């Protein structure tokens, strides 16, 4: 992982850049308004940003922390920065923040065909928890539910 990457919490001014990454990364992206809602209205939401040496947002990881569980909502890294450990750094940062907020478990859904992401999550000690049939609305693909004790 590059030492020039830093991590910080997303604020309102970051939303347009995060939205651009979202649109470039997912076939059914969240809306711009949904990210503003996450920052301003959702008391359970926390978004971690990866920032490069030029102060450019190159990735993000969102989660909802409710009672004692953190649910990863989305993780994305710009295409040019993939394969450099940015996603792992974002996940490790999110896991640390969740621990600091008293979360005991973290969960997520990942496409059953996304072996790259699954391998990262397994590296971080996530375990398979089950299948959500037809979870993804763009093509009806199943999601693998994964979880880890924090």
Secondary structure, 3 states (H helix, E strand, C coil): CCCCCEEEECCHHHHHHHHHHHHHHCCCCCCHHHHHHHHHCCCCEEEEEEECCCCCEEEEEEEEEECCEEEEEEEEECHHHCCCCHHHHHHHHHHHHHHHCCCCEEEEEEECCCHHHHHHHHHCCCEEEEEECCCCCCCCCCEEEEEEEC
